[in-house]
Amino acid sequence: MTTFHIAPLNDDITAALQHKIDNKTKPIGSLGQLEKLALQIGRIQHTQTPSLNKPTIVVFAGDHGVAHEGVSPFPQEVTYQMVFNFLQGGAAINVFTKQNGIAIKVVDAGVNFDFSQHPGLVHAKVAMGTKSFLHEAAMTPAQCETAIERGAAIVKELHEQGCNVIGFGEMGIANTSAAAVIMSLLCNIPLEQCIGRGTGLDDEGLIRKKVILAESMIRHNKIEKTPLSVLSTFGGFEIAMMCGAMLQAAASGMLILVDGFITTSALLVASRINERVLDYSLFTHQSDEQGHSLMLAHLKAVPLLSLSMRLGEGTGAAVAYPVIQAAVSFLNEMASFESAGVSNKA
């Protein structure tokens, strides 16, 4: 597998950036989290005048064999049907990306459907969905590495086209089950605290989901808790592709907009491969899916928004994008005390 060379953030510019932020016409710290955002973005781009170029959200779609075990109230067919919805512009992510001037790219990472050619669809299918991890590993190690490589290649091409800020979304019935197990194993958090209602399980369905996932972990209790082993045993092709995409984005010096529960699980794996990916990551919102707040806390992440959203698709990243724009705009355009002729505090 490709080794992702992610540069550490250069601290040479930090003091100058902080001085610029502190000397805007405002009390120090009064723009709160926007000031921290501006500092991080300036450090990532190593400039006092950062820019957001060709923002793009890539939505990876993949099916999960464990969906057939009854862990979701929706049938697996919804995955490919939602891909068509994305391509027709009818999904929430289409609405929010259009509203905020963000490009969208839809990727077939491993949907259990044979799509014909479509100008809006990237054909990167590894297989027709994963296996059910209740009975066997979701994917082979080779398939996992292939998915990571293909995700990285997609981002590399976008970067070469001038994109420097990228968000990721996903679609895959039962992928909250995969993310919950990944979270439990890599964060060492009890599985019970990682499992949520996903697409709307009732109480009976939630109990079944917990039983199925607990049995799955017992079946695979001898696997190594390495990131690639956990990912290949329990993950989805869309999660693996996001993992590779995030690592490549950081290696390319791009801003990474992290969405909700599933996307953060992909980042969790990526951070175990190369922890520097976290320096390039902006956490856009806290999902209402149980487990996400604990995962964010484990990563010491502070989300920009908390709107009780739990849709996925990259919607949290798209909705938060104007906040990120605001951080860059105040850094670049707001007057300093000196330039405005305003007296600073003594």
C-alpha positions in Angstrom: 0.0 0.0 0.0 1.1 3.6 -0.7 2.9 5.3 2.2 1.3 8.7 2.8 3.9 11.3 3.6 2.0 14.0 5.6 4.1 17.0 6.5 3.9 18.3 10.0 2.4 21.8 10.3 5.2 24.4 10.2 5.1 26.5 13.4 7.2 29.2 11.8 4.1 31.2 10.8 2.0 30.6 13.9 3.2 33.7 15.8 2.6 35.9 12.8 -0.8 34.5 12.2 -1.8 34.9 15.9 -0.5 38.5 15.9 -2.6 39.3 12.8 -5.7 37.7 14.4 -5.2 39.5 17.7 -4.8 42.9 16.1 -8.0 42.9 14.1 -10.5 45.6 15.3 -12.0 43.5 18.1 -11.2 42.4 21.6 -8.8 39.4 21.6 -10.7 36.1 21.4 -14.1 37.7 20.7 -14.6 35.8 17.5 -14.2 32.6 19.5 -13.9 29.5 17.4 -13.6 31.5 14.2 -10.2 32.7 15.4 -9.0 29.1 16.1 -10.2 28.1 12.6 -8.4 30.9 10.9 -5.2 30.0 12.7 -5.5 26.3 11.8 -6.3 27.1 8.1 -3.4 29.6 7.9 -1.0 27.1 9.4 -2.2 24.3 7.0 -1.7 26.6 4.0 1.4 28.2 5.6 0.2 31.7 4.7 -1.4 34.7 6.4 -3.8 35.1 3.5 -5.4 31.7 3.0 -7.9 30.9 0.3 -10.6 28.3 -0.3 -10.3 27.0 -3.9 -12.7 24.8 -5.7 -14.4 23.3 -2.6 -15.6 19.8 -3.3 -17.5 17.1 -1.3 -17.0 13.6 -2.4 -19.8 11.1 -1.6 -18.6 7.5 -1.5 -21.3 4.8 -1.7 -20.9 1.2 -0.7 -23.1 -1.7 0.4 -22.6 -3.9 3.5 -23.3 -7.6 3.8 -24.3 -7.1 7.4 -27.4 -5.2 6.2 -29.0 -8.7 5.5 -28.8 -9.5 9.2 -31.5 -6.9 10.1 -29.4 -4.2 11.6 -31.2 -1.5 9.6 -34.9 -0.7 9.1 -34.2 0.1 5.4 -33.4 -2.6 2.7 -30.0 -2.6 1.0 -31.6 -1.5 -2.2 -31.8 2.1 -0.8 -28.1 2.5 -1.3 -28.2 2.3 -5.1 -31.5 4.2 -5.2 -29.9 7.1 -3.3 -27.0 7.1 -5.7 -29.5 7.8 -8.4 -31.0 10.5 -6.2 -27.6 12.1 -5.9 -27.0 12.0 -9.6 -30.4 13.6 -10.2 -29.7 16.4 -7.7 -32.5 15.5 -5.4 -30.8 14.7 -2.1 -30.0 16.9 0.9 -26.3 17.0 0.0 -27.2 18.3 -3.5 -29.3 21.1 -2.0 -26.6 22.2 0.5 -23.7 22.0 -1.9 -25.6 24.0 -4.5 -26.5 26.6 -1.9 -22.9 27.1 -0.8 -21.1 26.8 -4.2 -19.5 23.5 -3.5 -18.9 20.9 -6.2 -20.1 17.4 -5.6 -18.6 14.1 -6.8 -20.4 10.8 -6.4 -18.3 7.6 -6.2 -19.4 3.9 -6.5 -17.0 2.4 -4.0 -18.8 -0.9 -3.8 -22.6 -0.7 -4.4 -24.5 -3.9 -5.0 -25.8 -2.7 -8.3 -24.4 -2.5 -11.8 -24.4 1.1 -12.8 -24.2 2.2 -16.4 -21.8 5.0 -17.4 -22.9 8.4 -16.0 -21.0 11.7 -16.3 -21.6 12.4 -12.6 -20.5 9.0 -11.3 -17.0 7.9 -10.6 -16.8 4.1 -11.2 -14.4 2.8 -8.5 -16.2 -0.3 -7.4 -14.1 -2.9 -5.6 -16.9 -5.5 -5.3 -20.7 -5.7 -5.2 -20.7 -4.9 -1.5 -18.9 -6.4 1.4 -19.5 -9.8 3.1 -21.5 -10.0 6.3 -19.0 -9.6 9.1 -21.3 -11.7 11.3 -20.0 -14.7 9.4 -16.7 -13.7 7.8 -14.5 -10.7 7.2 -16.2 -7.9 5.4 -13.4 -7.7 2.8 -10.0 -9.2 2.1 -6.9 -7.3 3.0 -6.2 -6.9 -0.7 -9.7 -5.4 -1.3 -9.2 -3.0 1.6 -5.9 -1.8 0.2 -7.4 -1.4 -3.2 -10.2 0.8 -1.8 -7.7 2.9 0.1 -5.7 3.4 -3.1 -8.7 4.3 -5.2 -9.9 6.9 -2.7 -6.4 8.4 -2.6 -6.3 8.6 -6.4 -9.6 10.4 -6.6 -8.4 13.1 -4.2 -5.0 13.4 -5.9 -6.8 14.2 -9.2 -9.0 16.8 -7.6 -6.0 18.4 -6.0 -4.2 18.6 -9.3 -7.3 20.3 -10.7 -6.9 23.1 -8.1 -9.1 21.9 -5.2 -7.6 22.7 -1.7 -10.6 22.2 0.5 -12.4 18.8 0.5 -15.2 17.2 2.4 -16.4 13.6 2.4 -19.8 12.1 2.6 -21.1 8.5 2.4 -24.1 6.4 1.6 -24.4 2.7 2.6 -27.2 1.0 4.4 -25.9 -0.6 7.6 -22.7 1.5 7.7 -23.4 2.8 11.2 -23.0 -0.9 12.3 -19.5 -1.0 10.7 -18.6 2.4 12.2 -19.7 1.4 15.7 -17.5 -1.7 15.7 -14.5 0.2 14.3 -15.0 2.8 17.0 -15.3 0.3 19.8 -12.1 -1.5 18.8 -9.9 1.5 17.9 -11.1 3.7 20.8 -11.4 0.9 23.3 -14.9 2.0 24.2 -17.6 -0.5 25.2 -19.6 -1.5 22.1 -22.9 -0.7 23.9 -21.9 3.0 24.0 -21.0 3.1 20.3 -24.3 1.7 18.8 -27.1 4.0 17.8 -30.4 3.9 16.0 -28.8 4.6 12.6 -31.6 5.2 10.0 -34.3 5.0 12.7 -34.4 1.7 14.4 -37.2 1.2 17.0 -36.4 -0.3 20.4 -36.7 -3.9 19.2 -34.5 -3.2 16.2 -31.9 -1.5 18.3 -31.7 -4.6 20.6 -31.2 -6.8 17.6 -28.5 -4.6 16.2 -26.6 -4.7 19.5 -26.9 -8.5 19.6 -25.7 -8.9 16.0 -22.7 -6.6 16.5 -21.7 -8.2 19.8 -21.8 -11.7 18.2 -19.7 -10.3 15.3 -17.1 -9.0 17.6 -17.0 -12.4 19.4 -16.6 -14.2 16.1 -13.6 -12.1 15.2 -12.1 -11.7 18.7 -8.7 -13.0 17.6 -8.0 -10.4 15.0 -5.2 -7.9 15.5 -6.4 -4.5 16.5 -4.4 -2.8 13.8 -6.2 -0.2 11.8 -6.1 -2.2 8.5 -7.2 -5.4 10.2 -10.1 -3.8 11.9 -11.1 -1.9 8.7 -10.9 -5.0 6.5 -12.8 -7.2 9.0 -15.7 -4.8 9.8 -15.5 -1.8 7.4 -17.2 -0.9 4.2 -15.6 -0.1 0.8 -16.9 3.5 1.2 -15.2 3.8 4.6 -12.0 2.4 3.3 -12.0 4.8 0.3 -12.7 7.7 2.6 -9.7 6.6 4.7 -7.4 6.7 1.7 -8.9 9.9 0.5 -8.3 11.7 3.8 -4.7 10.5 4.0 -4.1 11.7 0.4 -5.8 15.0 1.1 -3.5 15.6 4.1 -0.5 14.6 2.1 -1.5 17.1 -0.5 -1.9 19.9 2.1 -5.6 20.2 1.7 -8.2 21.2 4.3 -10.3 18.2 5.3 -14.0 18.8 6.2 -15.0 15.9 8.5 -18.7 15.2 8.5 -20.5 12.8 11.0 -20.3 9.4 12.6 -19.3 7.3 9.5 -16.9 9.8 8.2 -15.2 10.3 11.6 -14.8 6.5 11.8 -12.9 6.6 8.5 -10.7 9.4 10.0 -10.2 7.4 13.1 -8.7 4.6 11.0 -6.7 7.1 8.9 -5.3 8.7 12.1 -4.1 5.3 13.3 -2.2 5.0 10.0 -0.7 8.5 10.2 -1.8 10.7 13.1 -0.8 13.9 11.3 -4.0 13.7 9.2 -5.7 15.2 12.3 -3.8 18.4 11.9 -5.5 19.0 8.5 -9.0 18.0 9.7 -11.8 20.4 10.5 -14.7 18.8 12.4 -17.8 20.3 11.0 -20.6 19.1 13.3 -21.5 16.7 16.0 -23.9 14.0 14.7 -26.9 13.0 16.8 -26.0 9.4 16.2 -25.0 7.8 19.5 -21.3 7.4 19.7 -20.2 10.4 17.7 -19.7 12.6 20.7 -17.5 10.0 22.3 -15.6 9.5 19.1 -15.0 13.3 18.9 -13.9 13.4 22.5 -11.5 10.5 21.9 -10.0 12.6 19.0 -9.9 15.7 21.2 -12.1 17.4 18.5 -14.3 20.4 18.9 -17.1 20.4 16.3 -18.2 23.7 14.7 -22.0 22.9 14.8 -24.4 20.8 16.8 -27.7 20.8 15.0 -29.0 17.3 15.9 -28.3 16.2 12.3 -27.6 12.5 11.6 -28.2 12.1 7.8 -24.6 11.6 6.6 -24.0 12.3 2.9 -21.6 15.0 3.9 -24.5 17.3 4.8 -22.8 18.5 8.0 -19.7 19.6 6.1 -21.8 21.4 3.5 -23.9 23.2 6.1 -20.8 24.3 8.1 -18.9 25.5 5.0 -20.1 29.2 5.4 -18.6 29.2 8.9 -15.2 28.2 7.4 -15.6 30.9 4.8 -16.2 33.4 7.6 -13.0 32.5 9.3 -11.0 33.0 6.2 -12.8 36.2 5.3 -12.2 37.9 8.6 -8.5 37.0 8.5 -8.1 38.4 5.0 -10.5 41.4 5.0 -11.1 42.7 8.5 -9.2 45.9 9.3 -6.5 46.0 12.0 -6.4 48.6 14.7 -3.6 50.3 12.9 -5.1 50.3 9.4 -8.5 51.5 10.7 -7.1 54.2 13.0 -8.9 52.6 15.9 -7.3 52.8 19.4 -6.3 49.5 20.8 -6.5 48.8 24.6 -3.7 50.2 26.7 
